Amino acid sequence: MRVLVIEDNKELSYNIKGSLENEGIAVDVANNGTDGEEKSFINNYDVILLDLNLPDKEGIKILEFFRANKLNTPVIIVTARDGVNELAKCLDLGADDYIIKPFQIIELRARIHA
């Protein structure tokens, strides 16, 4: 399995990377939206973990871009935004799941496998 983490918090992104790699999952990291979009279309991923608060581009706009350009890779939103309206909007735009920070890596791993 191969996962892309699009997360601007470098410490968090590398903690996720290390934890998932310990589970035998290959992980690439992009620390901004532009790099994440590029990697998403160059490489084949089984799952994309997408933060909503990125410095160069809103995660919702990236999700819209993915779906408008027929990128059907499952996307799990990983965010500190805990409002139900934000969650519903992301799911309506094509996100496959939504997990709120802080989270336990065991829950994230289970959602990735689901």
N, C-alpha and C positions, 0 to 999 in steps of 0.2 A: 504494500500500500504506500502511496505517495501523497503527502499533504503539503499545501502551501499556506504559510502563516503570513497574513498581511497585518502588521501591528507595528506602530511607531515606537512603543515602549520597548527599547532594546533588551532590557533586563527580562521583562515578561516574555518577549518573543523567544529569547534563547532558553529560558526556563521551560517553556512549552516544547521547544525543539528537543532539548535534552531529555525531558520526560518521555516524549513520544518515541524518540529514537531508542530509549531503553526498552521500549515495548516492541521494537523491531519495525517501526514505521519510519520511512524515509521522509525527511522534512526539509523544505526550502523556506527561507525567510525573506520577506520584503518589508523594509521599514518605512515605505511610503506608498501611496496609491498608484503612482505612475509606474514604479518598479513592479508592483503587484499585478497591475493590468498586463504589463509586458510579459512577465513570467507566466501568467495564466494562459496566454495564447501561444506561447512558444513551447511550453512543456505540457505533458499530460498528467493531470492530478486527479486523484480519487475524491479529494475533498479540499475545499478552500476555507480557511478560518479567516474571517474578515472583521476587523475592528471598524467601528463607525466614525471614530474621532481620529482622523489622520491629518497631518499637517498640510498636505497639498491638495487633498480631494476628500470630500465626504464619502464615507463608506456606502451610503445609500446611492450616491451617484455611480459608484463603481459597480454595485449590484445591478442597477438599471442598465449600465453599459454592457455588463456580461450578458444579461438576458436579451437585450436588444440585438446583440451580435451573436446570438444562438450558442453561447457558451453554457452548456447544460450541466457542467460540473456541480455537484452538490455544494452549497455554501452554508456554512454555519456562522452566524453573526456572533461575535465575541465582543461584548461591550459593557461599559458601566451604566449605560442608559437602561433604566429599569421600568420605564413607563409602558403601560399596555398599548397605548396608541402607537408608539415607536415599534414595538414588537409586531403588532398587527400590520403596520405599513410594510415592514421588511418582509413578512410572510406573504403579503399580497403582491409584493414586487418579485417574488420568486425565491426568497431565502428558504432553505430547507429546515433550518432550526435556528434557535436563538438562545444563547447562554449569557448570563449576567456575571460580570466580574464583581467580587472575587469568586472563584469557583475552585472546586477540587479537580485535580487532573484525572482522577478516576471517573468523574462524571463526564468530562470532556472526551476522554477516550471511549467511553460507552456511546456517547452521541456520535462520534466519528464512525464507529463500527455499525451503528444503527443505520 
